[in-house]
Amino acid sequence: MSILLRMRGITKEFPGVVALDNVELAVEHGEIHALMGENGAGKSTLMKVLSGVYPHGDYSGEILLDGEECSFNGISDSEKAGIAIIHQELALVPQLSVAENIYLGNERTRGPGFIDWGRTASMAREVLRRVGLDEDPTAPVSALSVGRQQLVEIAKALSKRVRLLILDEPTSALNEAESDNLLGLLLELKEQGITSILISHKLGEVTRVADSVTVLRDGKAIETLSTSAGRVEEDRIIRGMVGRDLDERYPERAADIGEVRFEVRDWTVDHPTQVGRRVVDGAGLEIRRGEIVGLAGLMGAGRTELAMSVFGRSYGRYVDGTVYKDGKPVHLRDVGDAIAAGIAYVPEDRKELGLILDDDIRRNLTLAGLHRVSRRAVIDPAREAVAAEEMRAGMRVKSNGVFQTTGDLSGGNQQKVVLGKWMFAEPDLLILDEPTRGIDVGAKYEIYVIVQRLAAEGACVLLISSELPELLGMCDRVYAMCEGRITGEVPRDKADQETLMKLMTTTKA
């Protein structure tokens, strides 16, 4: 195959940080080229350089497309060259229709100032068919699942006659079926001659579909591996990403489990807006001192609904149920009550619910424990800065200090800040909802170590995860949920994926 894209000597700096250091990348015509590395390795930055998000002159080095040097001063320039990027956070307008989103900024017109709606709908229907979507093009995008919205983004790219499609963590928010569908589509587009660059932390999907894998570490291109030359082992990729062998994916655990500390009995919650729709139905579980308990379930099983409703009724309409701490009932009418009872919740969506992205690391880290950095209800800035720096160092957050804007951090470091915020509050029960979603294997291991350390100090941990190996590797016991009900409980020594999957797909409690 011939080279479609070549990037030479790409260097990009931010204040105090070299994000890309003389990076080289070559992508062949018609291949799926994976880009892997730890959070903060420079993957997304490199693709933003390629797509014009960081314009020519904002970096050094050169970009060649089909052998010709390109200078992109914005996304519109790269799109004209046939390059389209789909970011991890989808760039759709929820209030507009599917067709309007596909042709936004590229409208189908009939004369100056007049949109040809019939032609727009017809062309949208055709491009939707190419990505396997049988949707009404006049339907609002907000009515679609995240997986289908991802396909609308790809349809939007195809409508611009894309040659090179860049996908940044496209399956991070998708369930297994949606992920399989998306990966299958990439293989179909490859057959149509479309080249793709896939950024992903999921080793399994990369080794399944990629023709080549380029590994970045600390802003440098470490190596490019060809899967066509033979199966690329996951351990080889991990070694390139983290600079060492990870002998174990999960840290060794010597659990010291005590008495029952928290118990949830007959917890029942209805949907917040759909009257009569039960999302949690008589759920019950218990967690002991120093124990890590897992909660497994397919999408829609009610895991997040259970966690958020226990955390001060922050989701849904409470119907019934009681939370006990040390054998005594506690009343959790709002989030303040939950925090006062020693409960902390790390949400699945860290950007929307876990962090104030436009505020600095210091403020985010101390937010749940302001009483610890205050005197007479007034925050002591010096005390706050010292406490935040100690927590930042302890959590190994990679940044140029506690005054850096949190939104500028990589996903893994943002997750560490969320965890640090709640650890600063010194909780008795830490509820973790998909704590490692969208982060790399190295950052995952660090978070696992932090979670185990918290349990070793006597805290209770409830770990919600869609990754069964994660639950099996980290938890002392695992509960399973299906359609709002707890359907079973399995101890660590008897837990396996088959047993959990059976419980996750049965409606009998």
N, C-alpha and C positions, 0 to 999 in steps of 0.2 A: 504493500500500500504506500501511497505518497503522503507526505506531510501536509495536513491542512493548516495547522496552527503551530507556530513556534514562538515562544517567549524567551528572550535572551537577557540575562543580567538584570532582572527586575529587582529593584531596590526601592522600598517604600518605608519612610520614617514618620513616626508620630513624636510629639514632644517626649523626650526621654526614652523612647522605645524604637528599636529597629524591627519593624513588623515583617519585612521581607529583605533578605540579604543575598543579592546576586542569584536569584532563582532562575533556573532553566526548566522549560517545559516544552515537550513536543507531543502533539496529538495527531494521529493519522486519520485520513478520510474514512468515514463510516465505522469508526470504533466507538465503544463505550469506555471512556478513560476515567478511572476512579482517582479521586484526590483524598488522601487520608492523612491524619495527623491528630495530635492532641488538641484540645481547645486552646486557642491562642497560638497555634503553630503557623498561621498565616494563610490558611486555605481560602476563607471567605475574602480576605484582603486581596489575594492574588486574582480572584475572580472579579472583584470590583474594579481592579485595574484593567482587566481584560474587557469588561463590559462598559467602561467609560464612567462608572460611578466616581472613580478617582481619575480625573481627566489627564490628558497628556501634559507633561510638565510638572505634575504633582508627584511624579516618581521618576526614577532613571531606568534605562534599559529600553528594549525595543520589542514591538509586537509585529509579527509577520503572518499574514493570512494568504495562503497559496503563494508564498514567496515574496509578497509585496508588503512593504512596511506600512503600518496603519497608525494613525494618530486620532484617537477618539477623545472628543471634548465633552461627551455626554452620552447617555444611554441611546438617544436617538441616532447618534453617529454609528454606534456598534450595531444597532438594529438594521440600519441601512446596509451594513456589510453582511447581514445574515446571522448575527449573534443575538441570542435572547437568553436572559437570566431569570430564573424563578427563585426568589429568595425564600428563606425558611419561613418568614412571616409573609403570608400571601398578600399581594397588592391588588385585591379586588375591592370594589365599592359595593357593600352589601345591599344598599337600597336600589341599585340599578339592576336591570335584567341581565341574564346570561349573555345575550347578544350585545347589549350595550357595553358590557365589560370587555368582551372579546375585541370589539372595534373602537374602544375608547382611545381617542387620539389618532385614530386611523379610520375615521367614519366613512361609510359608503354614502355618497351624496348624489343628488341629481340637480345639478346647477348650484351656483354659489349660495351657501347658507341653508340648503334644504337637504335633510337626511332622507335617504330612500329606505324607509323602514321595511318594506317588503323584501328588498334585496338584502338588507342587513340580516333579517331573520332567515332567509333562504341560505345565504352563505354561512351563517353561524351554524345552521342545522347540518350543513355538509362538513364543516370542520369538526363539529362535535362527533359526528359519525366516525371520523378518522381516529378519535381517541376513545371510541367505544362508549360514548354517552348518548343515550336516547332521552334527552331532556327537552322540554319545551323552551325554546330560546327566549321566550318572553317572560319566563318565570324569574322571580328575583333570586339573585345569588344567595341571599341569606337563607333561603329555603333548602339549600343543598348541604349535604354532609361535608366535612373537611376533605374527605377523600375525593369527592366529586368536584369540590372547588379546586383541588389540585389539578384535576384533569381539565377544568375550564382554563386554568393558567396555561397549561400546555397547549390547549386549543388556540388560545390567544397568541402564543408564540408561533404556532404553525400558520396562523392567518397572515403572518408577516414574512412567510417564505423563509423560515429559519434554516440555516445550514449547520449551525453549531448551537446546541441547546445545553445550557448550564443549569443544573439542579442542585440547590444547596439544602441538604438534609430533607429531601422530599418526603420521606416516610416517617419522620420523627413523631408526627401527630396522628399517624394512621394505624388502624388495627391490622392484623395479619392478612386478612382477605384483601383489604384495600392496598396494602403494600405489595402483595403478590400481583394484583391487577396492574399497578403502576410499573413494576419491574417488567412484567410481560409486555406492556406498551413500549417501554424503552427498546426491548428486543425487536418489536415490530417496526419501530421507527428506524432502527439500525438497518433492517432489511430494505427500507425505503431510501437508504443512503444518507440519513441524518446522523451526524456525529453528536455524541453527548459527553459532557463532563459531569460526573456524579460525585458530589461531596457527601460522604456518609461516615457515620461511626459504627455502622452495623457490619461487622466482618462477614457474616453469612451472606448478606445480599450482595456485597462487593465481590466476593469470590464466585458468586453464582452468575453474575451478568457481565462483569468487567473483562475487557480484553487486556487492559494494562492498568497498573496501579502505581501512582507516584506518591511517595511518602514524604511529608514535610515534617520538620522538627525544628522548633525555635527559629522559624522564619527562613530555614534553608531546605532545599530539595536534597533529601538523603539518597534516594535511589528510585528507579522505575523498574517495576517487575512486570514481566509479560506472562499472562496466564495461558496464552497459546503455546508457550514453550514448556508447559507442564503445570500441574496444580500448584498454586501458590498457597502455602500453608499459612493459616491464621497466625501462628506463633512467629513466623518470619515477619509479617506485617507489624505485629505488636512490637517486636524487637526494634524495628526501624522507627516506630512512632515514639517509643519511650526511651530508647537508647540502651535497653537492657532486656534480658529475658524476664518475663513474669512467670515464675515457676507455678504460682497459683493465681487464679482469677479472684479468689476470695481469701481474705486473711484467716489464719487459723484462729479458732475460737475455743476458749476454755470458759464455759459459762458458769457463773455462780448465781443460780436462780433462787430467789427467796419466796416469800409469801405473796398471795394475791394482793395487788396494790390497786388496780382499777378493774371494774366490772361494768359491763353494759347489759341491761336486761330488758327484753321485750321492746326494743327501740323501733318505733314506727313513725314514718314520715311520709307525707303526701307531696306531690309535685307543687312547686310554688304558684303556678298559674293554672294548671289543668285540674279542675275540681274532680276529686274522686280517683285520681291516678296515684296509686301507691308506689313509691320508689324504694322504700325500706320497710320490710314487713316482719315485725316481731324479732328483729335481729338481737343476738346475744353473744358476748364474748368476754373473756377475762385475760388480763395480762399481769404477770408476776414481776416482782422487783428484779431488775437485772436481766429481763427476758426480752428477746426480739421475736415478735409474733408477726407472721405474714398474713396478708389478706389477698387471696387470688380470686380472679373472676374475669369473664369476658367483658368487652365493652357494653355498657348498659346494665351491668349486673347490680349496680348500686353501691359500689365501693366508695367512690368519691362522695356520693350523697350521704352515706353513713358517716364518713369522716367529718365532712363539713357541718352536718347537723349536730353531731356531738360537740364540735368546737363552737359552742355558744349559739347553736341554732342559726348558723350563718348560711344555711341552705334549707329551702323547703318550708312546709307547714308542719310543725310538730304535732303529733297525734297522741303518742303515748311512749312510755319507757322511762327508765331511771338509770343514771350513772352513779356508781358507788366508788368512793375512794377510801381505802383502808376500812371497808365494811360499812361506811356511813354514806347515805345519799348526799349528793351535791347538786345544787340547783344551778343549771347553766342556761340562763335566760338570754345571755348575749355574750359577745366575745370577751368582754371585760371579766365576766364571771368565769369563763373558761381559763383565762390567763391567771386569774386569782386562785383558781383551783389547781394550778400547776400544769395545765394542758397547753401544748404548743402544736401548731399545724403548719407543716411545710407544703404549700399547695402544688398541684400538678402544673399549673401555669405560673411559673415564677415571674414572668414579665408583667402579667396583668394583676396578679393577686399577691405576689410575694415581695415585690420590690418597688421602690420609688426610683425609677430609672434615671430621672433627670436630677436626682440629688446625689450627694457624694457617699462614698463607702462608709464614712464615719457615722453619718446620720442613719443609714440603713442598718448598720450593725447594732446600734444602741437603741433603736426604736422600741423594741419590746421590753426594755428594761431601763427606762429613763430615770426611774427612782434611784438607780445605782450611780448615776452621774449627776445628780441634782442635790441642791441644798435648799431646803424650804421651798420646794416646788419650782426652783429656778435652776436651769441647766448650767453646769459649770463647764465652759468650753474646753479648758485645759484638761480637766478630769475626763471629759468625754473623749478627747483626742487620744489621751494615753490609753484609756480602756479599749477604744476601737483599734488602736495599733497593736495592742497585745492580742486581741481576738483575731485581727487580720493575720498576724504572724503565726498564731496557733493553728489557724485554718489553712495556712499556706496559700493565701490569695495572692495571685500574681498581679501586681499593680505598681504604680510609681508612688504609692502612699495612700493614706486614708482619705485624702481630699480629692482623689480622682473620681470623676463621674461614674456611677455604677453602670450606666447604660453603655459605657465604652469597654466594659470587660467582656471576655469571652463567656460562652454559656456555662462552662464548667466553673469558672470563677464566680459568676453570678450565683450559681447554685450554692457555692461555699459561703457566699455572703448571706443568703437566705438561712442556711443552716446556722451560721454564726450568730445571726440575729436572735434566733430562738435559744441557742445554747447560752447566750448572754443573759437570757431571762431565767436560766437554771430551772428548766421544766422537770416535773416528775413523770410526765407522759409526753413523748414526742411522736406525733403522727406524721409519717413521711408518705406523701402521695406521689408516686413515680419519681423518686428523688434523683435517678440517674438518666432520665430520658434526655436524649439529645446531647450526651456528653461522652467523651472518649474513654477508652479502657483504663488509661492511667489515672484520669480524674475520678473515674468510678472507684478504683481501688482506694484512693485517698479518702473518698466519702465513706466507703465501707469501714475503713479504719476509724474514722471519726464516730460513726454510729456505734461500732463495737466499744469504743472507749467510753461513750456516754452510758451504754448498758453496763459496762464494768464498774462505773461509778454509782450504779444503783438505780438508774432511770429505767422506765418502761418504754419500749419502742414498738409501735405498730407500723409495719412496712407494707405499703400497697404497691404492687408492681405487676405489670403485664408480662414481664419476663420470668417464666417459671424457673429457669436455672438460677436467677438471682434470688428468688425466694428459697429455693432448695439449698443454695450456698450460704445464705445469711441467717436463716431463721431457725429458732428452736422448735416452734410449732407453726402450722399454717392452717388458717381457716379458709374455706371456699364459699363464694357467694354465687347465686344465680337468681335472677329476677327478684332482687331485693331481699332474698332470704339467705341466711347462713345454712349451707347444705352439708357441712361436715367439718371436722377438725382432724388433722393428721400430725402426729409427732415427727420430729426430724428423722428418726431412724426408720420410719415406715413410709416416708414421703418420697414419691417419684412423680414424674410428669404425667404418666398415664393415670395414676390414682387421682391426682389433682384435676386433670381434665374431665374425668368422669363426674367428679363432684361439681365442677364448674358448668356442666351441661345438664344437670338434673335439677328438677324443680322441687323435689321432695326434701324437706328439711329434716 
